[in-house]
C-alpha cells in the first residue's frame, strides 16, 4: 500500500499477477547528520557539511587526478577540491584543475578565494597522481593550505590572511567559471573521482 503496509516484496523478487495490481515503491534515505549529497547543481557535485558561523576550522581530502578524454571535450575543464565556505560571503578552495590543450591534458594544483584569481601552486601534475589537500585555520583571519602530490612526493604549504565565517566544508568536483564569457567552461569528459581520507574539525561539535 502507499503507506507502506500490505505485502512487501524484496528487491529482485519474482511474483505472479492474478489481476491488475498497483505496486508502490518504498525506500529510505540515510544521511550522516550534517553531511549531505549535493543535488540539482548545473556545474558541480559533491558533499557539504554545514553548520553555523565559525563551525569549521579545517577540511581535508584525498583523490586521484582524473583522466580527461580530450577528443570528446577538447575545451573541457574540471576542478577537484576541498573548500571552506562562507555560503555566499567568502570561500577558500584548494585542489587540482585539469583541462585540455591541443589535445593533451594539462593539470596543476591551485589555491583560490572569492577575490583572488586561481593561483597555480604545483605545475606538471599528471593524471592518476594521488593528491592530499587540507585547509586549516591557524588563528582568527588566518588560514594555512597544504597540498601534497603523494605520487611525486611534492608538498607545498603557506599561510594566507583571509576572513570567512566558515559555515560549511565542501568536497567537490566542478567546472570553473569563465569570466570573459560569464559562463561556465564546458565540463571535461573525465574518469571517475573518488574522495578518501575526508576529515574536518569543528569547535561547535557539528
Number of C-alpha atoms within 10 A of each C-alpha: 12 10 7 11 7 8 7 13 12 6 6 6 7 7 7 5 6 6 6 6 7 7 11 11 9 11 7 5 4 7 9 8 9 12 16 15 11 13 10 7 9 9 15 17 18 18 17 19 20 21 18 13 13 15 20 26 22 22 24 25 23 25 21 23 29 26 20 25 18 20 13 12 17 19 17 23 26 25 25 29 28 28 28 30 24 20 14 7 12 17 22 24 25 29 30 28 24 25 28 20 12 10 15 13 20 18 24 20 27 21 22 16 18 13 9 9 10 16 13 15 16 18 12 9 22 19 17 13 16 18 26 24 26 25 26 19 21 14 10 11 12 14 21 17 21 18 26 20 21 14 13 12 9 12 15 13 13 9 14 12 12 15 15 20 18 26 21 25 32 24 22 21 23 21 23 19 14 11 9 6 8 8 10 15 19 18 18 24 20 19 14 11 14 11 17 12 9 15 12 18 16 16 9 12 8 15
